[in-house]
């Protein structure tokens, strides 16, 4: 059903804005007037604004979702915590969501909250409305809310979801912060070397050419590379951009993503960090979902989408099938080499003690400490390696420039 962004005046003369679902503009106007709102402007935002996976059919290279901003995890964690506080204070769900919508800090967040409000007005449950916004909510979050709707503990579940999202965002920020300095060094180093090869070396090369003197092999190689970059730098940049785009498209495709992940998981240090991050997300999310009353089969189904890895998602499909056939969770996880022994042992202890949710969360905390230590080790190793590599390149350039100068000086002397 199409969705219309509107600006309207209420009975008190205050300006209101929001989103209304209707089959036509006229029906949308009737809905607003029936609710005591008088529209002053209306724009169809509709189906083109729904989130679509670029890897899915119809999500082509120039899909509108490629450029549209999504709601950040930090914003959603704040919204969930505020929603928990309002529900705990006795506010009705719809009124609480409308209050949060009025305080939305960004347009994507306002759009999502407006969509959720409209669906709840139409009689949809909060969990079903969340599933209609995959760019903002995960299936695991919707599953937790569905269980809370049945138990009547929505405020407590929202608080738990906010805690879970904040922990995930903290680990993600740690990973991004660890990558920031090496990436900055790489960009600066490549930029400096590119400037030398494109602008400085050609001028020096002209001097050596005019001298008509046999040049060392290192200098000849440097001059050839510099001449190529000077002549074809637009093609070099275009080729690099095209290569990056192709890698991105392969990563987003259904067939390419598993291959890329399998290669990344085999990279020393980096592979263990990525797989560890996926295990932390799986263990902590599964513990939170089970804590809120979801059956194990349903919990595994909704959590598989929250790991961020299609390979882990495939393993969890097998785990879900085996658990459904009567196998224990620890036994099913133990048959998959991707799941670490610590997680399997903690799951077994949790099943024996009847505290599976708490043991999974404890395993997530332990594995997160391991990911953080590996991040620190990787950063300590990568920075000197990057400095050595850039030093070797710059050193080669300096030596290639100075060698013919020394030879010419010795001949003159």
Buried (B, 14 or more C-beta within 10 A) or exposed (E): EBBBBBBBBEEEEEEBBBBBBBEEBEBBBEBBEEEEBEBEEBEBBBEEBBBBBBBEEEBEEEBEBEEBEBBBBBBBBBBBBBBBBBBBEEBEBEEBBBBBBEEBEEEBBBBBBBBBBBBBBEEBBBBBBBBBBBBBBBBBBBBBBBBBBEEEBBBBBBBBBBBBBBBBBEBBEBBEEBBEEBEEBBEEBEEEBBEBBBEEBBEBBEEBEEEEEEBBEBBBEBBEBBBEBBEEEEEBEEEEEEEEEEEEBBBBBEEBBBEBBEEBBEEEEBBBBBBBBBBBBBBBBBBBBBBBBBEBEBBBBBBBBBBBBBBBBBBBEEBBEBBEEEBBBBBBBBBBEBBBEBBBBBBBBBBEEEBBBBBBBBBBEBBBEBBBEBBEEBBEEBEEEBEEEBEEBBEBBEBBBEBBEEBBEEEEE
